[in-house]
């Protein structure tokens, strides 16, 4: 919530905050498994508090308790589509480790099905614009991440490091492509008035991305939802998932616009 309000304040964006509760189910008998009134009141009180905080900061914010018979990830994606959202912001629960368990099935599926980018925020973290790390491998997913990095770098007034990772097993051509991808991303950012540099690190991609974030004191990592292999059938690329799970900073997962995904 705090990340959403901070970003909205800096970008003059509208925010919609939803508190999801499971519905009674299609075809259930009247009164069956009704949500306790105390739970509804608690949800409403929480949202009222958010509205007051947003109002005090001059942020346009609407809130709603949503009872849904859909899977939560389906409801979140549907809500985002209805308001043509530019960004979905979600929390990440628990300590690091065991990627899909810690990341959460709902969050992973939202990233996989959403038509906009998704920001995943670990507990007790903030994005104040100290430094951004952009992960790039030259794929079209990385190009979407570069565009999102430029947007957020301007919002947060933060410098960016574009990082590519290579392994000893990679061919000379692949290594050259990695260096070119990082350099190309940094040049794009610089051309748009954003302080940017590139670096090529030797090691496993997710580990190098996290290493770069730590060394630069970054408070935001920007990454594509998939990498060079595409993994079109997967909800979320393995590198992206491991980065989200292990990062101690928020991770912005950039999505390719819907009209370009199949091109």
ABEGO torsion letter per residue (X at the ends): XAAAAAAAAAAGBBBBBBBBBBBAEBGBBBGBGBBBAAAAAAAAAAAAAAAAAAAAAGBBBBBBBBBBABBAAAAAAAAAAAAGBABBBBBBBEBBEGAAAAAEAAAAAAAAABABBBBBBBBGBBBAGABBBBBBAGBAAAAAAAAAAAAAAAAAGBBBBBBBBBBAABBAAAAAAAAAAAAAAAAAAAAAGBBBBBBBBBEBAAAAAAAAAAAAGBABBBBBABBAAGGAABABBAAAAAAAAABABBBBBBBBBAAAAAX
